[in-house]
Amino acid sequence: MGTVGVARRDGSEQAPEQVAVTWCPSGAADRPESQVLGVRSGQDGQVVYLEQPVAAADVLGAVPAGIEPTRVLRFASHCVSACAHRRGNDCTLVERVQTLPAAREERSVPRCHLRSRCQWWQQAGVSACDRCPAVTTATFREDPLATLVADPATTPEQLNAWIAAAPDGPEAPEGRELPMRGSS
Ligand code: SF4
């Protein structure tokens, strides 16, 4: 879990270690604290996680012009109260992600540098990590299921009903990406 300083009314700043901050694993690339979580690779676009965090600001300049950084990278940034997916201290996005079939078959969770401060891990544990590599932050394409998952108004019950009624059945099509963005 990360920490952050908070300004008091008298102008002083509360000690950083006194306020815990969790991080969104599908976060923004352009925040001061943004870090690269992983690289989307392979034909299926699954995320390969970095072992150590790298500041987003250090790599954004290397992304070729005309390519949206979230097409090739995943970013982590602070889980913020203003996010459309927040409900109290919870993230409703990961609740919807959990309704989808797991994207990986291995029994161990992916190794990633974010785990100790990850909002999804703290809220949903292994269930979130099972689906996390398939999440892509902002590469939207024509996919009604992904659109439903990304919509803060969608309930897990609605998702379950959609999946049960889907023409392809409850299994996710091979290589499906789950486009969704937190910290917006
Ligand atoms: S959900 Fe799991 S794999 Fe994804 S960033 Fe959080 S701890 Fe890492």
py3Dmol code that shows the C-alpha trace and the ligand (Angstrom):
import py3Dmol

protein = """\
ATOM      1  CA  MET A   1       0.000   0.000   0.000  1.00  0.00           C
ATOM      2  CA  GLY A   2       1.362   3.401  -0.912  1.00  0.00           C
ATOM      3  CA  THR A   3       1.212   6.588   1.084  1.00  0.00           C
ATOM      4  CA  VAL A   4       0.596  10.213   0.327  1.00  0.00           C
ATOM      5  CA  GLY A   5       0.848  13.485   2.160  1.00  0.00           C
ATOM      6  CA  VAL A   6      -2.368  15.403   2.789  1.00  0.00           C
ATOM      7  CA  ALA A   7      -2.637  19.163   3.281  1.00  0.00           C
ATOM      8  CA  ARG A   8      -4.237  20.302   6.531  1.00  0.00           C
ATOM      9  CA  ARG A   9      -6.417  23.396   6.917  1.00  0.00           C
ATOM     10  CA  ASP A  10      -3.587  25.233   8.654  1.00  0.00           C
ATOM     11  CA  GLY A  11      -1.415  24.742   5.588  1.00  0.00           C
ATOM     12  CA  SER A  12       0.870  22.091   7.058  1.00  0.00           C
ATOM     13  CA  GLU A  13       1.058  18.628   5.550  1.00  0.00           C
ATOM     14  CA  GLN A  14       0.136  15.428   7.325  1.00  0.00           C
ATOM     15  CA  ALA A  15       3.019  12.955   7.476  1.00  0.00           C
ATOM     16  CA  PRO A  16       3.007  10.731   4.365  1.00  0.00           C
ATOM     17  CA  GLU A  17       2.973   7.470   6.280  1.00  0.00           C
ATOM     18  CA  GLN A  18      -0.269   8.432   8.056  1.00  0.00           C
ATOM     19  CA  VAL A  19      -2.513   8.228   4.982  1.00  0.00           C
ATOM     20  CA  ALA A  20      -2.639   4.975   3.040  1.00  0.00           C
ATOM     21  CA  VAL A  21      -3.304   5.046  -0.681  1.00  0.00           C
ATOM     22  CA  THR A  22      -4.152   2.094  -2.842  1.00  0.00           C
ATOM     23  CA  TRP A  23      -3.305   1.940  -6.523  1.00  0.00           C
ATOM     24  CA  CYS A  24      -5.473   1.224  -9.537  1.00  0.00           C
ATOM     25  CA  PRO A  25      -3.981  -1.432 -11.853  1.00  0.00           C
ATOM     26  CA  SER A  26      -5.873   0.001 -14.812  1.00  0.00           C
ATOM     27  CA  GLY A  27      -4.919   3.560 -14.122  1.00  0.00           C
ATOM     28  CA  ALA A  28      -4.001   6.715 -15.942  1.00  0.00           C
ATOM     29  CA  ALA A  29      -0.713   7.300 -17.746  1.00  0.00           C
ATOM     30  CA  ASP A  30      -0.584  11.020 -17.189  1.00  0.00           C
ATOM     31  CA  ARG A  31      -0.747  11.499 -13.433  1.00  0.00           C
ATOM     32  CA  PRO A  32       2.330  12.646 -11.507  1.00  0.00           C
ATOM     33  CA  GLU A  33       2.522   9.304  -9.703  1.00  0.00           C
ATOM     34  CA  SER A  34       1.711   7.097 -12.739  1.00  0.00           C
ATOM     35  CA  GLN A  35       3.865   4.006 -13.160  1.00  0.00           C
ATOM     36  CA  VAL A  36       4.179   1.399 -15.876  1.00  0.00           C
ATOM     37  CA  LEU A  37       2.553  -1.793 -14.625  1.00  0.00           C
ATOM     38  CA  GLY A  38       3.311  -3.959 -17.620  1.00  0.00           C
ATOM     39  CA  VAL A  39       3.617  -4.366 -21.348  1.00  0.00           C
ATOM     40  CA  ARG A  40       0.888  -5.738 -23.539  1.00  0.00           C
ATOM     41  CA  SER A  41       2.511  -8.395 -25.679  1.00  0.00           C
ATOM     42  CA  GLY A  42       1.855 -11.348 -27.902  1.00  0.00           C
ATOM     43  CA  GLN A  43      -0.989 -11.913 -30.289  1.00  0.00           C
ATOM     44  CA  ASP A  44      -3.557 -11.936 -27.511  1.00  0.00           C
ATOM     45  CA  GLY A  45      -2.353  -8.679 -25.951  1.00  0.00           C
ATOM     46  CA  GLN A  46      -2.053 -10.160 -22.455  1.00  0.00           C
ATOM     47  CA  VAL A  47      -0.034  -8.075 -20.033  1.00  0.00           C
ATOM     48  CA  VAL A  48       3.479  -9.065 -19.051  1.00  0.00           C
ATOM     49  CA  TYR A  49       4.193  -7.360 -15.732  1.00  0.00           C
ATOM     50  CA  LEU A  50       7.339  -5.442 -14.903  1.00  0.00           C
ATOM     51  CA  GLU A  51       9.266  -6.684 -11.876  1.00  0.00           C
ATOM     52  CA  GLN A  52      10.034  -3.135 -10.780  1.00  0.00           C
ATOM     53  CA  PRO A  53       7.947   0.008 -11.202  1.00  0.00           C
ATOM     54  CA  VAL A  54       9.037   2.484 -13.851  1.00  0.00           C
ATOM     55  CA  ALA A  55       7.773   6.047 -13.852  1.00  0.00           C
ATOM     56  CA  ALA A  56       5.331   6.578 -16.695  1.00  0.00           C
ATOM     57  CA  ALA A  57       6.908   9.939 -17.444  1.00  0.00           C
ATOM     58  CA  ASP A  58      10.181   8.171 -18.248  1.00  0.00           C
ATOM     59  CA  VAL A  59       8.691   6.021 -21.008  1.00  0.00           C
ATOM     60  CA  LEU A  60       5.849   7.988 -22.547  1.00  0.00           C
ATOM     61  CA  GLY A  61       8.274   9.865 -24.767  1.00  0.00           C
ATOM     62  CA  ALA A  62       9.410   6.574 -26.293  1.00  0.00           C
ATOM     63  CA  VAL A  63       5.938   5.623 -27.498  1.00  0.00           C
ATOM     64  CA  PRO A  64       5.761   6.418 -31.216  1.00  0.00           C
ATOM     65  CA  ALA A  65       3.613   9.350 -32.225  1.00  0.00           C
ATOM     66  CA  GLY A  66       0.093   8.345 -33.139  1.00  0.00           C
ATOM     67  CA  ILE A  67       0.020   5.315 -30.856  1.00  0.00           C
ATOM     68  CA  GLU A  68      -2.097   5.550 -27.728  1.00  0.00           C
ATOM     69  CA  PRO A  69       0.245   4.535 -24.854  1.00  0.00           C
ATOM     70  CA  THR A  70      -2.442   2.303 -23.340  1.00  0.00           C
ATOM     71  CA  ARG A  71      -2.445   0.215 -26.526  1.00  0.00           C
ATOM     72  CA  VAL A  72       0.996  -1.087 -25.654  1.00  0.00           C
ATOM     73  CA  LEU A  73       1.355  -0.496 -21.915  1.00  0.00           C
ATOM     74  CA  ARG A  74      -0.691  -0.783 -18.720  1.00  0.00           C
ATOM     75  CA  PHE A  75      -0.346   1.912 -16.128  1.00  0.00           C
ATOM     76  CA  ALA A  76      -1.006   2.125 -12.411  1.00  0.00           C
ATOM     77  CA  SER A  77      -2.018   5.287 -10.622  1.00  0.00           C
ATOM     78  CA  HIS A  78      -3.655   6.225  -7.353  1.00  0.00           C
ATOM     79  CA  CYS A  79      -7.163   4.939  -6.672  1.00  0.00           C
ATOM     80  CA  VAL A  80      -8.973   8.248  -6.257  1.00  0.00           C
ATOM     81  CA  SER A  81     -12.327   9.112  -4.706  1.00  0.00           C
ATOM     82  CA  ALA A  82     -13.388  11.024  -7.827  1.00  0.00           C
ATOM     83  CA  CYS A  83     -13.201   7.904  -9.991  1.00  0.00           C
ATOM     84  CA  ALA A  84     -16.516   6.925 -11.569  1.00  0.00           C
ATOM     85  CA  HIS A  85     -15.945   3.351 -10.383  1.00  0.00           C
ATOM     86  CA  ARG A  86     -15.522   4.176  -6.679  1.00  0.00           C
ATOM     87  CA  ARG A  87     -18.205   3.239  -4.147  1.00  0.00           C
ATOM     88  CA  GLY A  88     -16.999   4.248  -0.720  1.00  0.00           C
ATOM     89  CA  ASN A  89     -13.571   2.652  -0.457  1.00  0.00           C
ATOM     90  CA  ASP A  90     -14.410  -0.079  -2.965  1.00  0.00           C
ATOM     91  CA  CYS A  91     -13.797  -0.344  -6.703  1.00  0.00           C
ATOM     92  CA  THR A  92     -16.909  -1.455  -8.569  1.00  0.00           C
ATOM     93  CA  LEU A  93     -14.871  -2.073 -11.708  1.00  0.00           C
ATOM     94  CA  VAL A  94     -13.114  -5.066 -10.201  1.00  0.00           C
ATOM     95  CA  GLU A  95     -16.489  -6.383  -9.043  1.00  0.00           C
ATOM     96  CA  ARG A  96     -17.608  -6.430 -12.673  1.00  0.00           C
ATOM     97  CA  VAL A  97     -14.300  -7.838 -13.876  1.00  0.00           C
ATOM     98  CA  GLN A  98     -14.770 -10.727 -11.454  1.00  0.00           C
ATOM     99  CA  THR A  99     -17.975 -11.780 -13.168  1.00  0.00           C
ATOM    100  CA  LEU A 100     -16.010 -12.610 -16.327  1.00  0.00           C
ATOM    101  CA  PRO A 101     -14.322 -15.935 -16.963  1.00  0.00           C
ATOM    102  CA  ALA A 102     -10.722 -16.050 -15.768  1.00  0.00           C
ATOM    103  CA  ALA A 103      -8.324 -15.192 -18.562  1.00  0.00           C
ATOM    104  CA  ARG A 104      -5.473 -17.453 -17.494  1.00  0.00           C
ATOM    105  CA  GLU A 105      -5.225 -21.092 -16.652  1.00  0.00           C
ATOM    106  CA  GLU A 106      -2.069 -21.219 -14.512  1.00  0.00           C
ATOM    107  CA  ARG A 107      -2.622 -21.774 -10.825  1.00  0.00           C
ATOM    108  CA  SER A 108      -0.163 -19.158  -9.584  1.00  0.00           C
ATOM    109  CA  VAL A 109      -0.931 -15.469  -9.655  1.00  0.00           C
ATOM    110  CA  PRO A 110       1.089 -13.242 -11.981  1.00  0.00           C
ATOM    111  CA  ARG A 111       4.197 -11.662 -10.507  1.00  0.00           C
ATOM    112  CA  CYS A 112       3.727  -7.911 -10.452  1.00  0.00           C
ATOM    113  CA  HIS A 113       5.269  -5.050  -8.545  1.00  0.00           C
ATOM    114  CA  LEU A 114       1.927  -3.532  -7.546  1.00  0.00           C
ATOM    115  CA  ARG A 115       0.503  -6.286  -5.349  1.00  0.00           C
ATOM    116  CA  SER A 116       1.259  -4.823  -1.921  1.00  0.00           C
ATOM    117  CA  ARG A 117      -0.591  -1.628  -2.822  1.00  0.00           C
ATOM    118  CA  CYS A 118      -3.078  -2.844  -5.424  1.00  0.00           C
ATOM    119  CA  GLN A 119      -6.729  -1.944  -4.809  1.00  0.00           C
ATOM    120  CA  TRP A 120      -7.960  -4.926  -6.810  1.00  0.00           C
ATOM    121  CA  TRP A 121      -5.761  -7.369  -4.884  1.00  0.00           C
ATOM    122  CA  GLN A 122      -6.841  -5.965  -1.539  1.00  0.00           C
ATOM    123  CA  GLN A 123     -10.473  -6.109  -2.549  1.00  0.00           C
ATOM    124  CA  ALA A 124     -10.705  -9.315  -4.575  1.00  0.00           C
ATOM    125  CA  GLY A 125      -7.432 -11.218  -4.163  1.00  0.00           C
ATOM    126  CA  VAL A 126      -6.574 -14.031  -6.570  1.00  0.00           C
ATOM    127  CA  SER A 127      -9.868 -13.611  -8.399  1.00  0.00           C
ATOM    128  CA  ALA A 128      -8.732 -10.186  -9.617  1.00  0.00           C
ATOM    129  CA  CYS A 129      -5.245 -11.378 -10.543  1.00  0.00           C
ATOM    130  CA  ASP A 130      -6.748 -14.223 -12.587  1.00  0.00           C
ATOM    131  CA  ARG A 131      -8.388 -11.674 -14.857  1.00  0.00           C
ATOM    132  CA  CYS A 132      -5.963  -8.778 -14.640  1.00  0.00           C
ATOM    133  CA  PRO A 133      -3.626  -9.719 -17.550  1.00  0.00           C
ATOM    134  CA  ALA A 134      -6.516  -9.518 -20.025  1.00  0.00           C
ATOM    135  CA  VAL A 135      -7.510  -6.008 -19.023  1.00  0.00           C
ATOM    136  CA  THR A 136      -6.574  -3.261 -21.413  1.00  0.00           C
ATOM    137  CA  THR A 137      -7.178   0.238 -20.235  1.00  0.00           C
ATOM    138  CA  ALA A 138      -8.453   2.242 -23.163  1.00  0.00           C
ATOM    139  CA  THR A 139      -8.381   0.252 -26.382  1.00  0.00           C
ATOM    140  CA  PHE A 140     -12.087   0.146 -26.941  1.00  0.00           C
ATOM    141  CA  ARG A 141     -13.463  -1.876 -29.777  1.00  0.00           C
ATOM    142  CA  GLU A 142     -16.875  -3.134 -30.749  1.00  0.00           C
ATOM    143  CA  ASP A 143     -17.531  -5.491 -27.900  1.00  0.00           C
ATOM    144  CA  PRO A 144     -20.849  -5.217 -26.043  1.00  0.00           C
ATOM    145  CA  LEU A 145     -19.628  -7.269 -23.072  1.00  0.00           C
ATOM    146  CA  ALA A 146     -16.533  -5.133 -22.580  1.00  0.00           C
ATOM    147  CA  THR A 147     -18.652  -2.015 -22.890  1.00  0.00           C
ATOM    148  CA  LEU A 148     -20.973  -3.309 -20.176  1.00  0.00           C
ATOM    149  CA  VAL A 149     -18.068  -4.129 -17.865  1.00  0.00           C
ATOM    150  CA  ALA A 150     -16.581  -0.671 -18.296  1.00  0.00           C
ATOM    151  CA  ASP A 151     -19.893   1.051 -17.528  1.00  0.00           C
ATOM    152  CA  PRO A 152     -20.100   2.051 -13.836  1.00  0.00           C
ATOM    153  CA  ALA A 153     -23.899   1.695 -14.028  1.00  0.00           C
ATOM    154  CA  THR A 154     -23.728  -2.009 -14.858  1.00  0.00           C
ATOM    155  CA  THR A 155     -24.353  -4.401 -11.974  1.00  0.00           C
ATOM    156  CA  PRO A 156     -22.687  -7.811 -11.598  1.00  0.00           C
ATOM    157  CA  GLU A 157     -26.177  -9.331 -11.828  1.00  0.00           C
ATOM    158  CA  GLN A 158     -26.719  -7.717 -15.233  1.00  0.00           C
ATOM    159  CA  LEU A 159     -23.355  -9.015 -16.397  1.00  0.00           C
ATOM    160  CA  ASN A 160     -24.122 -12.529 -15.253  1.00  0.00           C
ATOM    161  CA  ALA A 161     -27.428 -12.411 -17.109  1.00  0.00           C
ATOM    162  CA  TRP A 162     -25.722 -11.123 -20.264  1.00  0.00           C
ATOM    163  CA  ILE A 163     -23.042 -13.809 -20.143  1.00  0.00           C
ATOM    164  CA  ALA A 164     -25.613 -16.554 -19.556  1.00  0.00           C
ATOM    165  CA  ALA A 165     -27.612 -15.391 -22.570  1.00  0.00           C
ATOM    166  CA  ALA A 166     -24.620 -14.732 -24.863  1.00  0.00           C
ATOM    167  CA  PRO A 167     -24.669 -16.576 -28.163  1.00  0.00           C
ATOM    168  CA  ASP A 168     -21.106 -17.824 -27.563  1.00  0.00           C
ATOM    169  CA  GLY A 169     -22.007 -19.129 -24.127  1.00  0.00           C
ATOM    170  CA  PRO A 170     -20.381 -18.197 -20.834  1.00  0.00           C
ATOM    171  CA  GLU A 171     -16.795 -18.768 -22.002  1.00  0.00           C
ATOM    172  CA  ALA A 172     -14.787 -15.728 -22.999  1.00  0.00           C
ATOM    173  CA  PRO A 173     -13.677 -15.848 -26.633  1.00  0.00           C
ATOM    174  CA  GLU A 174      -9.990 -16.716 -26.851  1.00  0.00           C
ATOM    175  CA  GLY A 175      -7.801 -13.654 -26.602  1.00  0.00           C
ATOM    176  CA  ARG A 176     -10.609 -11.377 -25.466  1.00  0.00           C
ATOM    177  CA  GLU A 177      -9.420  -8.088 -24.086  1.00  0.00           C
ATOM    178  CA  LEU A 178     -11.326  -6.413 -21.304  1.00  0.00           C
ATOM    179  CA  PRO A 179     -11.126  -2.694 -22.006  1.00  0.00           C
ATOM    180  CA  MET A 180     -11.695  -0.640 -18.912  1.00  0.00           C
ATOM    181  CA  ARG A 181     -10.236   2.321 -17.199  1.00  0.00           C
ATOM    182  CA  GLY A 182     -10.134   3.354 -13.582  1.00  0.00           C
ATOM    183  CA  SER A 183      -9.041   6.614 -12.037  1.00  0.00           C
ATOM    184  CA  SER A 184     -11.064   8.632 -14.507  1.00  0.00           C
TER     185      SER A 184
END
"""
ligand_1 = """\
8
SF4
S -4.883 -7.343 -9.775
Fe -3.211 -8.753 -9.175
S -1.906 -8.969 -11.037
Fe -3.226 -7.131 -11.330
S -1.949 -5.421 -10.614
Fe -3.230 -6.080 -8.867
S -1.953 -7.548 -7.727
Fe -1.020 -7.295 -9.777
"""
view = py3Dmol.view(width=600, height=400)
view.addModel(protein, "pdb")
view.setStyle({"model": 0}, {"cartoon": {"style": "trace"}})
view.addModel(ligand_1, "xyz")
view.setStyle({"model": 1}, {"stick": {}})
view.zoomTo()
view.show()
